[in-house]
C-alpha cells in the first residue's frame, strides 16, 4: 500500500458514532486531505497567525494545519471535552480502544494532523506520526520523542559526523512547536466564539499537546533524570 490509513471512531453514550479517517502518504508521511467543502475564512494565514510563522514571507494563502483541521473543527465544535465516549482506532497493524473523555481521542488526531500538514515548524514530528501510538501516556511519548530524535541524529552523524546528543535541538524544536500549538488554539477559540458554540473539546485537545511540549522541555532541563533508573545496570557490550 502507498498510504498509511488510521481511522478514529467515537461512540457516544446515546449510541451515535462519529468516524474520522486519516490517510498519510507512506513515502512523505504527509496528510492526504479529503476536503469536500471550500476552506473557511479562519484558515487564512493572516487569521491569528502563529508567532514567527515562516510561511508568511512566502505569501501562502492558508495555514496548512488550519486547512487540514477545518473539517475536524466542524465535526466536534459542539462537543464538550469531558464527554465520555468509547474511542476505537483502526490501523493496518492492529486496533486500539479506550473509554475516556472525547478530548483524549481528539488530541491524538490533532497530533497526527499537525505533524503531517507540511508546516515547516512541525515537520520534525513526522517520524512520530508514522509510528503513531494512540492513547500514549506522557512518559511513553517522551521516550518515543527522545528516541526518534536520537535516531535522527544517528543518520545525521553517518552523513556529516555532527550530531546533537545534548537534546538542545529537540528542546528548541518543541519551543517552536509550542508557538504553533498556541496559534492553532487561538484560531479554534475564534471559531468557537464566532459560532457561539458551547463546545470546548477541540481547543482543549490542543492544550493537551501544548502541556506535553512543556513537560518534555522540563524533562530535558533535568537531563531526563526520571528515566535514568530504567537503564541502570544495563549490560554494556564488549568492545
N, C-alpha and C positions, 0 to 999 in steps of 0.2 A: 504494500500500500504506500502511496505517496503522501498520505496525510496521517496526522495523529488526531483521533477523534475522542473527545471527552464530553460526556453528557451528564448534566446535573438535573436531577428530578426532585422537586419539592412536593411532598404530600401533606396537605394541611389537615387540621383536625376535623373539618367538615367533609373530608373525602376528596376535595378538589386537588388537582395536580397541576403543577407548573413545570414545564420541561424546558431546559436551556442547553442546547448543544453548542459545542465549541469545536472548530476544526482548525488545525495548525498544519502549515506546510512542513513536511518532515525534514526537508533539507535546510530551510532557512529558519525554522521554528518561528515563523510569523503567522499571526492570525489571518485566516481567510474569512473576511466578513460575508455574512449572508444578509445583506441590507435590502429591505423591501420597501422602505419609505425614504423620502428625502431627509437629509440631515437637518435637525432643528437648529435655530439660530445660536443657541447656547454652546454649540460645538465649535463655533468660530474661534480662531486662535486668540483674538483680542478680548474674548469674553473671560474675565478672571484668569488671565494667563499665569502660569507658574512663575515664580521668582527666578529670573535668569534663564528663561526658556530659550534654548539655542535655535529654535525654529523660526522665531520672529524675524530674524535677519534674513531668512530665506524667503520670506513672503508667502509662507504656506497659508492657504485659506482656512484650514480646520486643524484643530488639535487632534492628532491621530488616536490618542487614548479616548478623548471625549467622543469622537466619532464612533469608536468601537463599543463604548458602553451606553450609547444613547438608547438602544433597544432594551438593554437591561434596566436602565432607569425607568423607562416607561412601563416595564413589566412589574416592577416591585416598588414604585414610589409611594403606593398607598399602604404598604405593609409595615407593621411595627417590628422593630428589630428583635424584640424579646419573644415574639410569637413562636411557639414550639411546633416544629414540623419534623417529619421523617425525611432525611436527605439521603438520596441514593446517587452514587457516582458510578457511571459505567465507562470502563476503558477497555481497550483490546486485551490487556493482560489479565485484569481482574476487576471485580466490582467492590465498592465500599458502601456502607450505610451507617447512619448515625441519627439518633434522635436528639434534637437540641434546637437552640434559637436559630431563626432563619438567617440572622447575620453571620453565623458560622459558615454556612454554605456560600453566601454572597461574598464573604471576604476571600474565600478560595477562588471564586470566579474572577473577582476583581484582580487578584494576584496574577492569574493567568493572562488576562486581557492587558493589564498594564505592562507586563513583561514582554508581550509579543506583538505590540502595536507599532513597533519601529519608532518609538520615542527614543532618541539617542541617549537620554539620561538613564533609561530603564533597560536598555539592551543587555546590560551585564547580567540580568536576571533570566535571560533566555534558557541557559542550561538548567536552571531550577524548574522552569515551566516544562521543559522537555521531559523531565522525570518528576512530574507533578505527584505530590503526595497529599491527598485530601485529608483534612482534619488534623494536620500535624500540630504537635504541641510547640510551644516556644523553644524548648530545648532541642527537639528534633529539627526544627527549622534553622536554628543557629548552627548545629552540627552540619547540616546539609549545605548551608550557605558558605560557611568557612571551608568545608571540604571542596566544594565546587571552585571557590576562589583559589585554593592551593593547587588544585588540579590544573586550573588555567595557567597558573604561574609555572607549573612544570613544563607545559608546552611552550610557554614564552621562553623559559630558560633553555630549552632544546634549540630554539631558533637564534636567540640573541645572547644567551649567557647571563642575562639580567632578570632577576625575579624579585617579587615582593613577598618575603616571608614574615614581615613585621605586621602585616594586615593594614598598613596605612592606606593603601589604595582602596581596600574594601571599606574602611571607615569613611573615607571621603565619598565613595560611591553611594553609601547609604545616607550620608548627609545631603547629597543632591536628591536622592530618592525621596527624602522627607519633604523637600520643596514641591516635588511633583504630587505626593500624597495630599499635601495641604491645598495645592492648587486645584486638584480634582475634587477634593471635598468642598471647596468654595463653590465650584461650578455646580455640584449636585445640590448644595444648600440653596443656591439661587433658583434652581429649577423647582425645588420643593416650595420655596417662598412664593414664587410667581404663580404656581398652580394651586396654592393654598392647600397643599396635601398635608395629611396628618401623619404620614409615614416617615420613618427615620431609619429604616433598615439599610438602605444603600449608603447613606452618609456614615452611619456607624460602622459599616463594614470596612470603609476606607480608613476610619480612625483606628481600627484594629491593626491594619497594615502599618500605619504610622507608629503605633505603640511598639510594634515589633522592631522597627528600624531603630528606635531609641534604645530598646533593650539590648539589641546586638551591639550598638556602639558602647554602651556601658560595659558589656562583657569584654569587648576588645580593650577598653581602657584598663580593665582589671586583668588583662592578659589571659582571659578565658580560664581563670583560676578555678571556677566552679566545676570545670570539666577535667581538670588535671588528675584527680584521683582515679578516674576511669583508666588512665594509661600508666599508672604506677605499677611497676613490676612487669610491664610488657616486655617480652623477650626481644633481645637485640640480635639480629642475625650475625653470624661470624663473618668477618671480612675475608 
